[in-house]
Amino acid sequence: MVSIKHVRRILKRGETAETYFPPETDVITTTTHADPKSFRIQFSQEVALIQAFEPDYHLPWDWPLTNEMSEDHRIEYCQRVARGAVEMDRVLGGHYDSDDVDHPLPTPLVSEPVETTIIPLIRGDTPTERAPCEFSVAEVDAPIAAKYGSHYMSRATGGNYPALRESVEEIHEETNGQPIIVIGLLSPSDRYGLCDLPDNVVGAAGLNQWISRVSPRESSPDEMRAAYDTFEQEVAEALDVPPSYDRKEVAHIESTPPELD
């Protein structure tokens, strides 16, 4: 999973998702972030970056929520997220309608379709907040959706894994078991792990567990590969899904990932 900030950096190197990553990789880009005051780009800029980068999947137009927001403000942000997902899907799919948009685009961005699948983000902690986002999942006929969970697990907020689990369980009921990815939780099977989440969770993304398991600053390439293989297997078993790919089957593919400055 690649943040939109890193997408911009990779593009500046003259690379795309296809050229930068090994061919067996499913590239997912994301706009998710925890702080409403942090990195923010215009909708048209996001469209341009994704059209140029051409990832396999994209989580579009995130607007983070905070506990300090009023209920009306939180619902408004959820509506922005939902509308952005629908419009991004239309633009990338070649179905842009200038008469029915919140984000008018310049003509050069209304181009040929891009083979990028939208993964709508389900923001919100209550059914009322989540409703617009869940509607967007159905609107774009998404094969999978995403739930941002980092703020539930943050030490700064004291951590609230039970609230995350409850929210995911409610999403399962509200969407008839829509498959989702949980972002910000990658621990397979400890007290606050993936293994205790509902069956609709079929994928996960996180950084802290990856860093602690793989230790990229301290391990050799072979050690990192071995640690990653073990970690990937544990996550797959916790979610009861197959590993993303069989390393033995792709071992013959030559690829040298470039360094990111």
N, C-alpha and C positions, 0 to 999 in steps of 0.2 A: 504494500500500500504506500503510495507516494503522495506527499502533501503538494498542494498547488504551488507553494513557494519553491519546492524542489523541481517541480515541472518547469517553472520559469528558468531555473538555473541550468537544467539539462538542455533545454531548447537553446539557450545562449551558447552552448557548446556545439551546436549544429546537430544534435541528436534528437531522435524521437523514441517513443516507447519501443518500437520495433528494433531500432538499431542499438539502443542503450542496454536493453535487457536480453538475457539468453532467450532463444526461441521457444523454450518450453514454459516460459513464465506468463501467467495471466496477470497483466498489469492493471491495478486498480488505483485511480487517483482520487483524492479527497480534498474537500474544502473545510473539513471539520476542524474546529479549534475550540478551546475552552473559554477564552476571554473575548467578550464582545468588542473590546477596544483594540484587539490585536489585529493582525494582518487582515485587511479588507480590500477587495478589488471590485470593480464594477462588473455587472453581469456580462457586458459586451467583452470585457477583458478575459473573463473566465471562458466564454465561448471561443474566443480566438486562441487561447492557450490549448484548449482541449482539441480543437480542430487541427492545430499544428502538431500536437503530441500524439493524438490518436491512441489512447489507452483502450484496453478491452472493456473496462468498466469505469464509471465515474460517479462519485457521490457529490451532487451539486449544491451550491448556493446555501451554505449553512449560516444560520443566525443563532448563536448560542443564547441560552436562557440563564438567568441568574435568580437566586432566591429573593433578591431585592426588588425584582420587577412585580408590578401589579398583575393580577390575573388577566386583565384585558390586554396588557402589554405582552405578556407571555403568549397569549392566543394569537395576537397580531404577528409575532415573530414566527410562530408555527405556521401561520398562513403564508408568510413570505417564503419559508422553506418549501412548503408544499407547492406553491405556485411556481417557484423557481425550478423545481424538479420537472414539472409538467412542461414548462416552456423550454427547458434545456433539452428534454426528450424530443420535442417537436422540431427545434432548430437542428439538432444533430441528425434527426431522422429525415430532414428535408421537407417538413410539413409546417414551416413557419407561416403564421398568418398575422400580418401587421395590424389587422383590425381587432385582434383578440389577444393582446399581450400587455403585460405590465412593464416589460423591458424592451422598448423599441431598439432595433439593431440597424446599423449602417448596412447598406446594400452588399458590400464585399463579404460580410459575415453570413449572408444568406446564400450559402454555397451548396455544393453537392453533399449528399448524406455522408456521415462518418459512421463507421461500424463500431460505435461505442455504445454499450448498454448502460442505461441510467440505473443506479441503485438509489432509490429515494431514501432519505433520512427520516426516521420517525422521531421527532423531537417531542418533548412534553412528558409530564409526570402524571397527568390525569386523563381520563377518556376525552374530556372536552378539549384539552390542549392537543392531544394526539390525533383527534378526528380529521383535521385537514390533511395531515401527513399521511394517514392511513388511506384517505380517499385518493391521494396522489399515487400511492402504490397501485391501486386498482386502475386509475386513469391511464397510467403508462404501461399497464400489464407487466409489471416488473417481476422477473423470476425470483428476485431476492430483494430484501430491504435491509436497512441498517439501523441499529440502536446505538447511540453514543452513550457509553457508560463510564467514561473517565472520571466525570465529576462525582459519580457515586463512590468510586474507589479512592478518591484523592485523600491523602493524609491531611491536607489543609482543611478539609471539611469533616475530618474524623472518620471517613469511610462509612458506607451504608450499603453493604452487599445485599442485605435482605430487601431493601427498597428497589435495588436493581432487579433482583429476581422477581419481585412482585410486579414490577413494570413489564418485564418480559412475559410473565405469565398472562397479564392482562392483554398485552398485544396479541398473544397466541389466541385468546378468546375473541378479541375484537376483530381479528383478521382471518378467522378460520384456519389458524395454523400457518400463516404466511412465513416462509423461511426467512430468517434474518441472520445478519452478522452483528456481533457485539464488538464495539470498538472500545478499547481501553481495558480489556480483561483478557489475559492470555494464560493465566495460571490453570493448569489442567485439572488438578484433583485435590488441592489442599482444602482447608476449611472454607475459603471463599473462592471456589474454583468453577470452571466451566461444567464439570460433571453434574452439578446440582441445578443447572438451568434447564428449562423445558426443552422438549424435543424439536421445537421449531428453530432453535439456535443451531445452525449448520456451519458456522464459520466464526472466526474471531481474529482480532488484530490488537497488538499492543507492543510497547517498546521495552518496558522495564524487565519483563520476564525474558525477552529475547537477549537483552544485554547481559543479564545476570547468568543466563544459561550458556550463551555462546562466547561471551567475554572477548569481543573483537579486538580489544587493545592489548590483550595478554596472551592470546592463543595463536598457534600456527594455523595456516589454512586447513590442514588435515584435521587438526583438533576442532576447529570451528565446524567443519562439515560433519564430523562424527557427532558433535554436541547438537547440531541442528537436526540431524536425522533422528536422534533419540527424542528430542523435544517435539519435533513434528509428529512423531508416532504417538507420543503421550497426548498431545492435543487432539489428534484424530480419534484416539480411543475414548477420550473424555466426551467428545461430541458424537461418537458413534457414526463417524463418516470415514470414508477411505482417505488416505494421505493424498495431498494435492497432485503428486506425481511420483513415479518410481524412478529414483535416481539411476538405477542400473539401466533402464530403458533409454535414458537420454545421455548416458555417459559418452557415447560416441560422437555427440554433437560438440563441435569445437566452438568455444566462445570465451572471450577474455573481457569480462566486464570492465569498462573504463573507470578510472577514479573520478570522484566528484570533488572539484576544488572547493 
